[in-house]
Amino acid sequence: MNDAASSPASSFTPKIEFWFDFGSNYSYLSVMRIEALAAAHGVRIGWRPFLLGPVFRDLGFDNSPFVLQKEKGAYVWKDMERQCRKYGIALTRPTTFPRAALLAMRVALLGADRPWIAAYCRKIMQLNFADDRDIGSIEVVSEALDELGLPARQIIADAQSDANKLRLREQTAAAAAKGIFGAPTFFVGEEMFWGNDRLDDALEYGESQRAARPA
Amino acid sequence: MNDAASSPASSFTPKIEFWFDFGSNYSYLSVMRIEALAAAHGVRIGWRPFLLGPVFRDLGFDNSPFVLQKEKGAYVWKDMERQCRKYGIALTRPTTFPRAALLAMRVALLGADRPWIAAYCRKIMQLNFADDRDIGSIEVVSEALDELGLPARQIIADAQSDANKLRLREQTAAAAAKGIFGAPTFFVGEEMFWGNDRLDDALEYGESQRAARPA
């Protein structure tokens, strides 16, 4: 549909990089919201799963701040209840938090550029934060892929390849190198936005980049 | 104007408690915004200055997380630039951060129920975050009060009374007892909202309380 030669302006679609972890509760809100919002703003999504645990450890924290600080932890679930109500998103406080989801994350990395990535991420997040299922298990990841009509066995085998495992470690190191200290984090070009509360600002900034670009 | 006997519904004005510290950058945003927003929502403000430093120390932090975590600290000033632009609020990154402002805080406590509290808080915040002045000094606090046409010498003497000093320590202990772990924090009844990002939600909740109250 686009013709770069005759309409250079319309051929540029701004991109938002979406750095997230399935264990992160505020990433849940963004995973559920981002596809529709980004489409409304005419912004592409670059899905960037990374492991928040090693990033926290590099910063000197051996767990989520929502676990390490009990006052903040108590507040966060109140805030999540209100935020989920506001956005019309289901919430059941997970009995395990934060949930490690290494295989689910490896599958997300494998699928980051495939058409099923958004639906897959929503499915995994719903299983964790609405259904309180163990998204760290191979059974639950398989079930999620099955429900999306995807070849679960093949995808899981590919996700567990040494090359893909290494890529996830590299992507996590890249997150730290970019100055990421929490999730979700968004980048539009060099501009960093932290937290679901900044998703709309990040998308507005992305949209403004398209307008700002010379034709 | 109100007649509680003949119009009980209109005599109830919901209140938002606003817990803040002049050294806190996100408190700056709320101090500059809250009076107009609260009026628009028909919500009264209970001004609750407290000392964030002792609260952080009780939680095991010997400084602001924006100082202790350099990645977060670097981000926060980018975020502040964008937020201030969005709200039309001036910003000069203070050369000292966080600024201790004990006297200014004691004056805020003294004035919490006086008609000048909102204007005084905005003035001190502007001096810190827009003019990069040392709000910890008696000269700057005097200047702020002078500019508001207030009796600076008397107010400062009252603020430094033993009784008022004790009250600020007690209010700080009360903040910790309420589960406050950062600033700004808002309470509407028992509902706690943390951060300038939740000011609008807190006010909407406050407004809904008026509507919900039986006439």
Contacts between the chains, C-beta under 8 A, distances in Angstrom:
chain1	res1	chain2	res2	distance
A	59	B	69	6.2
A	59	B	71	7.0
A	69	B	59	6.2
A	69	B	181	6.3
A	71	B	59	7.0
A	71	B	179	4.9
A	71	B	180	7.5
A	71	B	181	4.2
A	72	B	181	5.2
A	72	B	182	7.8
A	74	B	179	6.3
A	75	B	179	6.8
A	75	B	181	7.2
A	75	B	192	6.1
A	75	B	194	5.8
A	78	B	191	7.7
A	78	B	192	6.7
A	79	B	193	7.8
A	79	B	194	7.1
A	79	B	198	7.5
A	82	B	201	6.8
A	86	B	201	7.4
A	179	B	71	4.9
A	179	B	74	6.3
A	179	B	75	6.7
A	180	B	71	7.5
A	181	B	69	6.3
A	181	B	71	4.2
A	181	B	72	5.1
A	181	B	75	7.2
A	182	B	72	7.8
A	191	B	78	7.7
A	192	B	75	6.1
A	192	B	78	6.7
A	193	B	79	7.8
A	194	B	75	5.9
A	194	B	79	7.1
A	197	B	197	4.7
A	198	B	79	7.5
A	201	B	82	6.8
A	201	B	86	7.4
